[in-house]
Amino acid sequence: MTDRELDAAGVSDPALRAAYRHCRALNARHGRTYFLATRLLPVERRPAVHALYGFARWADDIVDSLCPGAGADVRVRALSRLQEELEEGLRRDGSGEPVVRALADTARRYAIDHAHFRDFMTAMRSDLVVTAYPTYADLRAYMQGSAAVIGLEMLPVLGTVVPQEEAAPHAAALGVAFQLSNFLRDVGEDLDRGRVYLPADLLAGHCVDRELLAWSRATGCPDRRITAALREFEALTRSVYRAAVPGIELLDPVARPCIRTAAVLYGGILDAVVRDGYAVLQRRSVVPRRRRAVVAADGLVRVAAPDCVCGGSRPPAARLRPRAARSRPLAGDGRPLRRGGRVNRRRLPLSLRRNAVPWERQRPTWREAQPGLITGALKRAQARPSGNWYVVGASRALCGDGKLARTVAGQEVVVWRGPDGRLVGGPGICPHLGAPLRDSPVRRGTLVCHWHGLALDGRPYAGWSPLPVHDDGVLVWTRLDAVGGEEPLDAPVVPRRPEPTRALTAVYTGVGVCEPEDVVANRLDPWHGGWFHPYSFADLTVVDAPGCPADAVHDGADALTVDVSFKVAGRLVVPVRAVFSAPEPRTVVMHITEGEGAGSVVETHATPLGDDEAGRPHTAVIEAMVAASHRPGFAAARRAAPLLRPLVRAAAGRLWRDDLAYAQRRWQLRSTGRFPA
């Protein structure tokens, strides 16, 4: 145990410090995976984890490694002595035995339920008499004491952002998943000790019994029946991981990298078993050192940025308990200790990408990107009301004497700010002789026709009538009732977004030969991201998508949920979870719901411009990026917005270079009756 860890934990008694060091040595020598993960915890919490592991390891060694040839009676007496030491230590808050002394101190500091330790000892005693488990239910009953309680003991040390009883089932399941991984890896070693942890009914389902296992162990010969049984046990174990891993997000953010790393490493045992062809009766499967190093490096990145979602995220702030109520060791006066005497404020929004594969070897997504699913989402978007509102451009264009001029659905529109700063807009044709007002300047809130000097201040004049316009703080909209043909709305359907004054905003505009629906269809197909944009996205998975058929038009706000990593450099990525939705016919919104920049929004608006001389439709893609962050340095980023906006627009332009090709191709095929959907 390092002095830094003990000092941070507030352990000053020399005998107690020696006890914790002894536990740390046990963890380092026997629990390589556990020890590696523990190093990702805040320093003040590590001693407690070493104490919990040291006690469990000591009891396990009595059962399995006391001394060669030791009989069951010797082991029973040793466990009984340990039980007595445990009860005495918990009662007196100390013991002459170092491991129990450290355990009792940890139990006091973190208010760990003593029943967990007693349940664990009961499971250890059963190992001396029980050598097989008829069913998985029987095995789970044993693991409640041997593994689930380990997760429950750890929970107060790790801390939670929800009531502990809410996180407890996940913690218990993760302890069970870890032990199931060990059971699969150690089938041969456990068989040598006379025990078979794989349920007998699972083995019998593949015509496997203890005798067949012993034969394979003795001869070194594999058997396909054994392989099939092991494969089923592996699948069962993975199902327990799936139930357990969501609980990591319920932990204190600073504890998540440790447990996530442990879950990856223990899950790696299953991968190693599969890689070795389930030959666990012939050799011990291990996680390669290189793999362990990569996972550890990823964990270190997560330690630097525990609030970014690298496969996980910070729960809503409303669910966080007060900081003092989170799990932190107590000093002698009952106050929470600071980490190493100070608060570690280092944060990085990055993750080291694991298991990177070449572009051509990534998982194909064409089966999931079902044309009917995309078409159904598109039709539902088209059925939603827009109120005849169309996006014209960015609000920032109207600073000072700026103006926005665009042809929308064949109608020329111009928008500016009047003499009183109020937003005004109307037809882009001068009522005098038809001059194009897009080329005319604004002077002190008045639009002055550059042909003959006719001045327009936004009020009706000589047949020129103003149009309804709206500024949402990021984008400017106009309402064209003659074009839209819908029931007018007083204001456009503006997606929920961060407050613009506290966000970094940028707006990109591009034009393609297509119709708005082609742009919307592109955005409702997130499956193409990793394939079509490999320079920007990696590890893209659509985790939830609407399953309605294409002809089911309704008012539900269906959405597509995507886990994706934005590439930064090399294997460094920023993982997030994003939700795509279409609140109206010409808009698709991507909300980042978890990970770095949670709450940020990317809005894609498709504004029809009109047909060219060849009769081909043109559509403007107007994309607003509204970024937000909890990081203190984000205020500096907002101050540097004039420098950052061109970079953000350039990145968006690179993506839309490809996505407009997608949309244009879709229109070309649709317009000639060749689209495959």
C-alpha positions in Angstrom: 0.0 0.0 0.0 1.5 3.3 -0.9 1.7 6.1 1.7 -0.2 8.3 -0.7 -3.2 6.0 -0.7 -3.2 5.5 3.0 -2.7 9.3 3.7 -5.6 10.1 1.3 -7.8 7.5 3.1 -7.0 9.0 6.5 -5.4 5.9 7.8 -2.8 6.9 10.4 -2.5 4.1 12.9 0.8 2.2 12.1 -0.7 -1.3 12.7 -3.7 -0.5 10.6 -1.5 0.9 7.8 0.4 -2.4 7.9 -2.8 -4.4 7.7 -3.9 -2.5 4.6 -0.5 -3.0 3.0 -0.8 -6.7 3.6 -4.2 -6.7 1.8 -2.8 -4.8 -1.1 0.0 -7.3 -1.5 -2.6 -10.1 -1.6 -4.5 -8.2 -4.3 -1.4 -7.5 -6.4 -0.2 -11.1 -6.2 -3.4 -13.0 -6.8 -5.9 -10.6 -8.4 -4.2 -9.3 -11.4 -7.4 -8.2 -13.1 -8.9 -6.9 -10.0 -5.7 -5.1 -8.9 -5.3 -3.4 -12.3 -8.9 -2.1 -12.2 -8.5 -0.9 -8.6 -5.7 1.4 -9.6 -8.3 3.4 -11.6 -10.2 4.3 -8.4 -9.5 7.6 -6.5 -6.6 7.0 -4.3 -8.6 7.3 -1.0 -10.9 4.4 -2.0 -8.3 1.9 -3.0 -7.4 0.7 0.5 -11.0 -0.3 1.2 -11.1 -2.4 -2.0 -7.8 -4.1 -1.2 -9.2 -5.0 2.3 -12.4 -6.5 0.8 -10.4 -8.5 -1.8 -7.8 -9.5 0.8 -10.4 -11.0 3.1 -12.2 -12.8 0.2 -8.8 -14.1 -1.1 -7.8 -15.4 2.4 -11.0 -17.4 2.8 -10.8 -18.7 -0.8 -7.2 -19.9 -0.2 -8.4 -21.8 2.9 -10.8 -23.7 0.7 -8.5 -24.4 -2.2 -4.9 -23.8 -1.3 -4.4 -24.2 2.4 -1.7 -26.9 2.0 -1.3 -29.9 -0.2 -3.2 -32.9 1.2 -5.1 -31.0 3.9 -8.3 -32.7 4.7 -11.8 -31.2 4.9 -11.6 -31.2 8.7 -8.5 -29.0 8.6 -10.2 -26.6 6.3 -13.4 -26.5 8.3 -11.4 -25.6 11.4 -9.5 -22.9 9.6 -12.7 -21.4 8.3 -14.2 -21.5 11.7 -11.2 -19.7 13.2 -11.6 -17.1 10.4 -15.3 -16.7 11.2 -14.5 -16.2 14.9 -11.8 -13.6 14.0 -14.3 -11.9 11.7 -17.1 -11.7 14.3 -14.7 -10.5 17.0 -13.1 -7.9 14.6 -16.5 -6.5 13.5 -17.7 -6.3 17.1 -14.5 -4.7 18.5 -13.6 -2.7 15.3 -10.3 -4.4 15.1 -8.4 -7.7 15.3 -5.0 -9.2 15.7 -5.2 -10.7 12.3 -4.2 -8.0 9.7 -6.7 -8.9 7.0 -9.6 -8.8 9.5 -8.3 -5.6 11.0 -8.4 -3.9 7.6 -11.7 -5.4 6.8 -13.3 -4.2 10.1 -12.0 -0.7 9.5 -13.3 -0.6 6.0 -16.7 -1.9 7.2 -16.9 0.9 9.8 -15.8 3.7 7.4 -18.3 2.8 4.7 -21.1 1.3 6.8 -21.0 -2.0 5.0 -23.7 -4.5 6.1 -22.0 -7.2 8.2 -24.4 -9.8 6.9 -22.6 -9.7 3.6 -19.4 -11.1 5.2 -21.4 -13.8 7.0 -23.1 -14.9 3.8 -19.7 -15.1 2.1 -18.4 -17.3 4.9 -21.4 -19.6 4.5 -20.7 -20.0 0.8 -17.1 -20.8 1.6 -18.1 -23.5 4.0 -20.4 -25.0 1.4 -17.5 -25.4 -1.0 -16.0 -28.0 1.4 -19.0 -30.3 1.1 -20.8 -29.4 -2.2 -19.1 -30.7 -5.3 -21.8 -30.2 -8.0 -24.9 -28.2 -8.7 -28.0 -29.9 -10.2 -29.4 -26.7 -11.8 -28.5 -23.1 -12.5 -30.9 -22.0 -9.7 -28.8 -24.1 -7.3 -25.6 -22.5 -8.5 -27.1 -19.0 -8.2 -28.1 -19.7 -4.6 -24.4 -20.5 -3.9 -23.2 -17.5 -5.8 -25.4 -15.2 -3.8 -23.0 -15.7 -1.0 -19.8 -16.3 -3.0 -20.1 -13.5 -5.6 -23.2 -11.3 -5.3 -22.3 -10.1 -1.9 -18.9 -9.0 -3.1 -20.7 -6.6 -5.4 -22.9 -5.4 -2.6 -19.9 -4.9 -0.3 -18.2 -2.8 -2.9 -21.2 -0.6 -3.5 -20.8 1.7 -0.5 -17.1 2.1 -1.4 -17.7 3.0 -5.0 -20.6 5.3 -4.3 -23.8 5.8 -6.3 -25.8 8.6 -7.8 -29.0 6.9 -6.9 -30.2 5.2 -3.7 -28.0 2.2 -3.1 -31.0 -0.2 -3.2 -31.6 0.8 -6.8 -28.0 0.0 -7.9 -27.7 -3.1 -5.7 -29.2 -5.7 -8.2 -26.8 -4.6 -10.8 -23.8 -4.7 -8.4 -24.8 -8.2 -7.3 -25.2 -9.3 -10.9 -21.8 -8.0 -11.9 -20.2 -10.0 -9.0 -22.0 -13.1 -10.3 -20.9 -12.4 -13.9 -17.3 -12.1 -12.8 -17.5 -15.5 -11.0 -19.2 -17.2 -13.9 -16.3 -16.0 -16.1 -13.9 -17.6 -13.7 -15.9 -20.8 -13.5 -15.7 -21.1 -17.3 -12.0 -20.5 -17.4 -11.2 -22.8 -14.5 -13.3 -25.8 -15.4 -10.2 -28.0 -15.5 -8.7 -26.7 -12.3 -11.9 -27.0 -10.4 -12.4 -30.6 -11.7 -8.9 -31.4 -10.3 -10.2 -30.2 -6.9 -13.3 -32.5 -7.3 -15.8 -29.7 -8.0 -17.9 -29.0 -11.1 -19.6 -25.6 -11.1 -21.3 -26.0 -14.4 -24.9 -26.9 -13.7 -25.6 -30.7 -14.2 -28.8 -30.1 -16.2 -26.9 -27.8 -18.6 -24.3 -30.4 -19.1 -26.8 -33.2 -19.5 -28.6 -31.3 -22.2 -25.4 -31.9 -24.3 -24.9 -35.5 -23.1 -22.0 -34.4 -20.8 -21.3 -35.7 -17.3 -18.4 -35.6 -14.8 -16.9 -38.7 -16.3 -16.7 -37.2 -19.8 -15.1 -34.1 -18.4 -12.6 -36.1 -16.5 -11.7 -38.1 -19.6 -11.1 -35.0 -21.6 -9.0 -33.5 -18.8 -6.9 -36.7 -18.5 -6.4 -37.3 -22.2 -6.2 -33.7 -23.5 -8.8 -34.6 -26.1 -11.6 -32.2 -26.9 -15.1 -33.3 -27.4 -17.8 -31.5 -29.4 -20.4 -32.2 -26.7 -18.3 -30.5 -24.1 -17.7 -27.6 -26.5 -21.4 -27.2 -27.0 -22.1 -27.2 -23.3 -19.3 -24.7 -22.7 -20.7 -22.5 -25.4 -24.1 -22.5 -23.8 -22.5 -21.6 -20.4 -20.6 -18.8 -22.1 -23.9 -17.4 -23.6 -25.5 -17.6 -20.1 -22.6 -15.7 -18.6 -22.9 -13.0 -21.3 -26.6 -12.6 -20.5 -25.7 -11.9 -16.9 -23.2 -9.2 -18.0 -25.9 -7.6 -20.1 -28.1 -7.3 -17.0 -25.3 -6.1 -14.8 -23.4 -3.5 -17.0 -26.1 -0.8 -17.1 -25.6 -0.5 -13.4 -22.2 1.0 -13.9 -23.9 4.3 -14.9 -25.5 4.3 -11.5 -22.2 4.6 -9.8 -20.3 7.7 -8.7 -18.7 8.9 -12.0 -15.1 8.7 -10.5 -15.7 5.0 -9.8 -17.1 4.0 -13.2 -13.7 3.7 -15.0 -12.6 1.1 -12.5 -15.7 -1.1 -12.7 -16.0 -0.7 -16.4 -12.4 -1.8 -16.8 -13.0 -4.7 -14.6 -16.1 -5.7 -16.6 -14.2 -5.5 -19.8 -11.3 -7.5 -18.5 -13.4 -10.2 -16.9 -15.5 -10.2 -20.1 -12.2 -10.7 -21.9 -11.9 -14.0 -20.2 -14.9 -15.2 -22.2 -13.3 -13.9 -25.4 -10.1 -15.7 -24.6 -12.0 -19.0 -24.0 -13.8 -18.6 -27.3 -10.5 -17.7 -29.0 -8.9 -20.9 -27.6 -11.8 -23.0 -28.9 -13.3 -23.7 -25.5 -10.3 -25.8 -24.6 -10.6 -25.0 -20.9 -10.0 -28.6 -19.9 -6.6 -28.6 -21.7 -5.2 -25.1 -20.8 -6.0 -22.0 -19.0 -7.3 -19.1 -21.2 -5.9 -15.7 -20.4 -6.5 -12.2 -21.6 -3.4 -11.2 -23.6 -1.1 -8.6 -22.0 -1.6 -6.3 -25.0 -5.3 -6.4 -24.6 -5.0 -5.7 -20.8 -2.8 -2.7 -21.6 -5.2 -1.3 -24.1 -8.1 -1.6 -21.6 -6.1 -0.1 -18.9 -5.1 2.9 -21.1 -8.8 3.3 -21.9 -9.6 3.3 -18.2 -7.0 5.9 -17.6 -8.6 8.2 -20.2 -11.9 7.6 -18.4 -10.4 8.5 -15.1 -9.3 11.8 -16.7 -12.8 12.4 -17.9 -15.3 10.5 -15.8 -18.2 12.6 -16.9 -17.8 11.8 -20.6 -19.7 8.8 -21.8 -17.3 6.2 -23.2 -20.0 3.6 -23.3 -21.7 5.3 -20.5 -22.8 8.7 -19.2 -23.5 10.8 -16.2 -27.1 10.4 -15.0 -29.3 13.6 -14.9 -28.2 16.1 -12.4 -31.5 15.9 -10.6 -30.7 12.4 -9.6 -27.3 13.2 -8.0 -27.2 13.2 -4.3 -25.3 16.0 -2.5 -21.6 15.6 -2.8 -21.1 15.0 0.9 -23.6 12.1 0.7 -21.6 10.2 -1.9 -19.3 7.5 -0.8 -16.1 8.9 0.5 -14.0 7.7 3.5 -14.4 9.6 6.7 -11.7 11.2 8.8 -11.7 10.9 12.5 -14.1 13.9 12.8 -16.5 12.4 10.4 -15.8 14.8 7.5 -15.2 13.6 4.0 -11.6 13.5 3.1 -10.3 15.3 0.0 -8.4 13.2 -2.5 -4.7 13.5 -1.7 -5.4 16.8 0.1 -6.8 18.4 -3.0 -9.5 17.8 -5.6 -8.4 16.3 -8.9 -9.9 18.5 -11.6 -8.2 17.0 -14.6 -10.8 16.1 -17.3 -10.3 15.0 -20.9 -13.3 14.3 -23.2 -11.4 11.5 -25.0 -11.4 7.7 -25.0 -8.9 5.3 -26.5 -10.7 3.2 -29.1 -10.6 -0.5 -28.4 -10.5 -3.2 -31.1 -10.2 -0.9 -34.0 -10.7 -2.7 -37.3 -10.1 -1.6 -40.9 -12.9 0.0 -42.8 -13.7 -3.1 -44.8 -13.9 -5.4 -41.7 -16.4 -3.3 -39.7 -19.8 -4.8 -39.1 -22.1 -4.5 -42.2 -25.2 -2.5 -41.4 -27.2 -3.0 -44.6 -29.5 -5.6 -43.0 -30.5 -3.2 -40.2 -30.9 -0.2 -42.6 -34.2 -1.5 -43.8 -35.7 0.6 -46.6 -39.2 0.2 -45.2 -38.1 1.4 -41.8 -36.4 4.5 -43.3 -39.4 5.2 -45.5 -41.8 4.7 -42.6 -39.9 7.3 -40.5 -39.9 9.6 -43.5 -43.6 9.3 -44.1 -44.3 10.0 -40.5 -42.1 13.1 -40.6 -43.9 14.3 -43.7 -47.3 13.9 -41.9 -46.3 16.2 -39.1 -47.3 19.9 -39.3 -44.8 22.5 -40.3 -47.2 25.5 -40.2 -45.8 26.5 -43.6 -42.5 27.7 -42.0 -39.2 27.5 -43.9 -35.7 28.2 -42.6 -34.0 31.0 -44.5 -30.6 31.2 -42.8 -28.6 32.0 -39.7 -29.6 34.7 -37.3 -26.1 36.0 -37.1 -26.4 37.1 -40.7 -28.7 39.9 -39.6 -26.2 41.7 -37.3 -26.1 45.4 -38.1 -27.2 46.1 -41.6 -27.0 42.5 -42.7 -29.8 40.7 -44.5 -30.8 37.3 -45.7 -32.1 36.7 -49.2 -33.1 33.4 -50.6 -35.4 31.8 -53.1 -37.8 29.5 -51.2 -39.9 27.1 -53.1 -39.6 29.4 -56.2 -40.4 32.6 -54.2 -37.8 35.2 -53.6 -37.6 36.2 -50.0 -35.6 38.9 -48.2 -35.3 39.4 -44.4 -33.6 42.1 -42.4 -34.0 44.1 -39.2 -36.1 47.3 -39.4 -35.2 50.7 -37.9 -36.4 49.6 -34.5 -34.4 46.3 -34.6 -37.5 44.3 -35.3 -37.2 41.4 -37.7 -39.0 42.1 -41.0 -39.2 40.3 -44.3 -41.1 40.1 -47.5 -40.9 39.3 -51.2 -37.5 39.7 -52.8 -38.9 41.6 -55.8 -39.0 45.4 -55.8 -42.6 46.6 -56.3 -41.4 49.4 -58.6 -39.8 47.6 -61.6 -39.0 44.2 -60.2 -35.4 44.8 -59.1 -33.8 41.8 -57.2 -33.8 43.0 -53.6 -31.2 40.3 -52.7 -28.6 42.7 -54.3 -29.9 45.8 -52.5 -28.3 47.1 -49.3 -29.8 47.8 -45.9 -29.1 51.2 -44.5 -30.1 51.9 -40.8 -32.9 49.4 -40.9 -34.2 50.4 -44.4 -33.8 48.2 -47.4 -32.9 50.5 -50.3 -33.5 49.2 -53.9 -30.2 49.6 -55.8 -32.0 50.3 -59.1 -34.0 53.5 -58.2 -33.6 54.0 -54.5 -37.0 52.8 -53.4 -36.8 52.5 -49.6 -38.7 49.7 -47.7 -38.8 49.7 -43.9 -40.9 46.5 -43.6 -44.3 48.1 -43.8 -46.6 47.4 -46.7 -45.9 49.6 -49.7 -47.3 49.7 -53.3 -48.2 46.0 -53.4 -45.2 44.9 -51.4 -46.6 43.0 -48.4 -44.4 41.8 -45.5 -44.2 38.1 -44.7 -44.4 36.4 -41.3 -40.8 35.9 -40.0 -39.3 34.4 -36.9 -35.9 34.5 -35.3 -35.3 31.6 -32.8 -31.9 32.9 -31.7 -30.0 30.6 -34.1 -32.0 30.5 -37.3 -34.4 32.8 -39.2 -37.7 31.4 -40.6 -40.3 32.7 -42.9 -43.9 31.5 -43.4 -45.2 31.0 -46.9 -48.8 30.0 -46.7 -49.4 29.9 -50.4 -46.5 27.4 -50.8 -47.0 25.2 -47.8 -50.7 24.8 -48.1 -51.1 23.7 -44.4 -52.9 25.2 -41.5 -50.6 28.1 -40.5 -48.9 28.1 -37.2 -48.0 31.3 -35.3 -44.4 30.1 -34.9 -42.3 27.4 -36.4 -41.6 24.0 -34.7 -38.3 24.8 -33.1 -36.5 21.8 -31.5 -35.4 21.8 -27.9 -31.9 23.1 -27.7 -29.4 24.6 -25.3 -29.8 28.3 -24.5 -28.0 30.0 -27.4 -26.4 32.6 -25.2 -24.7 29.8 -23.3 -23.8 27.7 -26.3 -21.4 27.7 -29.2 -23.4 28.0 -32.4 -22.5 27.6 -36.0 -24.6 27.3 -39.2 -23.6 25.5 -42.4 -25.4 25.9 -45.7 -25.1 23.7 -48.7 -27.2 23.2 -51.9 -27.9 20.0 -53.7 -29.9 18.8 -56.7 -32.7 17.0 -54.8 -35.8 17.5 -52.8 -36.2 18.1 -49.1 -37.4 14.5 -48.5 -34.1 13.2 -49.9 -32.2 15.2 -47.3 -34.5 14.0 -44.5 -34.2 10.4 -45.7 -30.4 10.7 -45.5 -30.5 11.9 -41.9 -33.0 9.2 -41.0 -30.4 6.6 -42.1 -27.7 6.8 -39.5 -26.6 3.3 -40.4 -24.4 4.7 -43.2 -22.3 6.8 -40.9 -19.4 4.5 -40.2 -19.2 3.3 -43.8 -19.8 6.5 -45.7 -17.9 8.8 -43.3 -15.0 6.7 -41.9 -13.0 9.9 -41.4 -15.4 11.1 -38.8 -17.3 8.2 -37.2 -16.4 4.8 -35.7 -18.1 2.1 -33.9 -21.6 3.3 -34.9 -24.4 1.2 -33.6 -28.2 2.0 -33.8 -29.4 0.8 -30.5 -33.1 1.7 -31.0 -35.2 2.4 -34.0 -39.0 2.7 -34.6 -40.5 -0.5 -35.9 -43.6 0.9 -37.5 -44.4 -0.2 -41.1 -44.0 2.3 -43.9 -47.7 3.0 -44.3 -48.4 3.6 -40.5 -48.7 7.4 -40.3 -49.3 8.6 -36.8 -48.4 11.5 -34.5 -45.8 9.6 -32.3 -42.4 11.2 -32.0 -40.4 8.2 -33.0 -36.6 8.4 -32.8 -33.4 6.5 -33.7 -30.9 6.1 -30.9 -27.3 5.8 -31.9 -24.0 5.0 -30.1 -21.1 6.4 -32.0 -17.6 7.7 -31.5 -16.4 10.9 -33.2 -12.9 10.5 -34.4 -10.3 12.9 -33.1 -6.9 11.6 -34.1 -5.6 8.0 -34.5 -7.5 5.8 -32.0 -8.6 8.8 -29.9 -12.3 9.2 -30.1 -15.2 11.0 -28.3 -18.0 8.5 -27.7 -21.6 9.7 -27.4 -25.2 8.6 -27.6 -27.3 10.6 -30.0 -31.0 10.5 -30.7 -32.3 11.4 -34.2 -35.9 12.6 -34.6 -37.9 14.5 -37.2 -40.2 17.0 -35.5 -41.6 18.3 -38.8 -41.4 17.4 -42.5 -38.2 19.3 -43.4 -36.2 19.0 -40.1 -34.2 16.2 -38.5 -32.6 16.8 -35.1 -29.7 15.0 -33.5 -29.7 15.4 -29.7 -26.6 14.2 -27.9 -28.1 12.7 -24.8 -25.1 11.1 -23.2 -21.4 11.6 -23.3 -19.3 14.7 -24.0 -21.5 17.6 -24.9 -24.7 16.0 -23.6 -27.5 18.4 -24.4 -25.9 19.6 -27.6 -28.0 19.6 -30.8 -27.4 19.4 -34.5 -30.4 20.5 -36.5 -30.7 19.7 -40.2 -33.2 21.8 -42.1 -34.1 21.2 -45.8 -35.4 24.2 -47.5 -36.7 23.8 -51.1 -35.3 26.5 -53.4 -37.0 25.7 -56.7 -36.2 24.2 -60.1 -33.4 25.1 -62.3 -33.7 25.7 -66.1 -33.5 22.0 -66.7 -36.4 21.4 -64.3 -34.3 19.8 -61.6 -35.2 20.7 -57.9 -32.6 22.3 -55.7 -32.7 22.1 -51.9 -30.7 24.1 -49.4 -29.3 22.1 -46.4 -29.2 24.6 -43.5 -27.6 22.8 -40.5 -27.3 24.5 -37.1 -24.9 23.1 -34.6 -25.6 24.2 -31.0 -22.9 22.9 -28.7 -23.0 23.0 -24.9 -20.7 21.6 -22.2 -20.4 21.5 -18.5 -16.7 22.0 -18.6 -15.3 25.2 -17.1 -13.1 25.7 -20.2 -16.2 25.9 -22.4 -16.6 29.6 -21.6 -13.3 30.2 -23.2 -14.4 28.2 -26.3 -17.5 30.4 -26.6 -15.3 33.5 -26.4 -13.2 32.0 -29.2 -16.4 31.3 -31.3 -15.3 33.6 -34.2 -12.3 31.4 -34.7 -14.1 28.1 -34.1 -17.1 28.6 -36.3 -15.2 28.3 -39.6 -13.7 25.1 -38.4 -17.1 23.7 -37.4 -18.6 24.7 -40.7 -15.7 23.1 -42.5 -16.3 19.8 -40.7 -20.0 19.9 -41.5 -19.2 20.8 -45.1 -17.0 17.7 -45.4 -19.8 15.5 -44.2 -22.4 17.1 -46.4 -20.2 16.7 -49.5 -20.9 13.0 -49.1 -24.4 13.3 -47.7 -25.6 15.5 -50.6 -24.2 13.0 -53.0 -26.4 10.4 -51.2 -29.4 12.7 -51.3 -28.8 13.6 -55.0 -28.4 10.0 -55.9 -31.7 9.1 -54.2 -33.5 11.9 -56.1 -32.0 10.8 -59.4 -33.2 7.2 -58.9 -36.6 8.3 -57.6 -37.2 10.7 -60.5 -36.6 8.0 -63.0 -38.5 5.2 -61.2 -35.3 3.3 -60.4 -35.2 3.7 -56.6 -35.0 0.2 -55.1 -37.2 0.9 -52.0 
